[in-house]
Amino acid sequence: MEGESVVIVLCTAPSGDAERIADLAVRKHDAACVNIVGVGSVFRWEGEVQRDREELMIFKTTQGRLSILMDTIQGAHPYEVPEIIAVPVIEGAKEYLAWVAEMVKPPERH
């Protein structure tokens, strides 16, 4: 996986659900790690402006695992239309980017 592009995926979820989704993604090797940050959100839903407290998950993965991670998030997420946004990493510490790529490698089966 050397040279594999690292991607940041942003997704909000209700408190409690974020930790469950993050744990699932890391256990499945879909993400190397996930930061969870409390945020306030203002958005339009069903014609009304809504306000809610949520948790923002910041997933670190690779381009090769991106679609699998997105499927994992979508399948575990309680929202009808979850926010899932992928952003390419254009530069970073080489050691960290290599670690991300190594952590998302599926375990070898013997």
N, C-alpha and C positions, 0 to 999 in steps of 0.2 A: 504494500500500500504506500510505499514511498512515493512522494509527489502527489498523493491524493489531496484534492482540494478540501479544505475545512469549511464548513457551513455553520452559521448560527441560525437557530430556529427560535422564533418568538411565538409564545402562545399564552393566552390568559385563561384562567379557570377559577371556579369558586374555591375559597379556602378549604383545605382538606383534600379536594380532588386533585389539586396541583401536586401535592406530595405523592399521591398514589400513582398518578400518570408518570411523574419523573422517575419514581422507583421502578416502574414497569419498563420504561425505556432503557434505563441503565442495566437492569437485569437481563434484558434481551439483547444487549450490545448494540442497540439502535443509537444510543448517545453515550459519549464518554463521561459526561457529567451534566448536571442541570442546576442552575442557580434559581432560587425562588425568592421573589421580591414582592412585598405587598404594594398594591397600587390602587388608586381610585380611578374609575373609568366613567366616562360620559359618552353615551352612544345613542343612536336612534334605532329603535326596535318596534316593529309593528305600528309605525306612525307616531310614536311618542319618544320624547327625549328621556332616557333612563340614566340613572346614576347607581353605581354599585361598587363595592369593595371587592377586589379580586386579587389573585396572585399571578404575577408574570413569571412564566418559566422561560429560562434562557438555556436552550439545549445546545451542546457542542457535538457535532457529528461530521461526517464526510459526505461529499456529493454522492458517492456510491451507496451510502446507507440512507440517503434523504427520503426517498419514496417509501421505504420500509418504516422509517420513523414517522412519517406523516400518516401512514396507515395505522400505526400503533396509537398515535395520539387521537386520531379520528375515532377509532374503535373504543377507546377508553373514556372519551370526553363526554360530559353530560349535556353540553350545549348542542342545539340543533345545527348551528352554524358556528363552529369554533374558529377563532382567529389562529391561523397557522401561516406564518410568514418566514421565508428562508432568505437569508442575507449572506452573500459570499464573504469570506475573510480574505482580504487582499494582501495582508501581511501579518506576521506575528512571530513570536519567539520560535525558532525552528524546533527546539526541544519540546515545547508545548504542543505545537502542531503535530509533531511525530507521535507524541503521547496520545493525542486524540485519535489519530489514525490507528494506532495499536489497540486502543481500548474498544473500538467498534468492530474489530475483527471477530467474526463468530468463532467460538471455540472449536478446535479441531475435534472431529469424532474419530475414535479408534475402533 
